[in-house]
Amino acid sequence: MQNMSDISVLYEKLTAGQDTTECARSVDPLERSIFTVEREKIAIEKEKLVLEKERIAFEKEKCAAKSSLLGQSAVLLSTMPPNPEVQSPTVADYRRQKS
């Protein structure tokens, strides 16, 4: 592991805009690979979140489409003239069934 003075020197050079190649070479290869693995884990998690966000957007669109269809159906049903051949049950019919 790097000690704190190496890290502070690297930070100072980075903030000053100086060349940091010699500092980068002094980083332990094992530590570099650990950072790489962590970056890959973060990238995988980000991809999972993107996929989840897309799934949620799809579900949201699906619900909106269903809601729209239900609204259109309600409008159509309310504007249709009653069919004399088909009698819808009334409150009295339901009460008779319960008795």
Secondary structure, 3 states (H helix, E strand, C coil): CCCHHHHHHHHHHHHHCCCCHHHHHCCCHHHHHHHHHHHHHHHHHHHHHHHHHHHHHHHHHHHHHHHHHHHHHHHHHHHCCCCCCCCCCCHHHHHHHHC
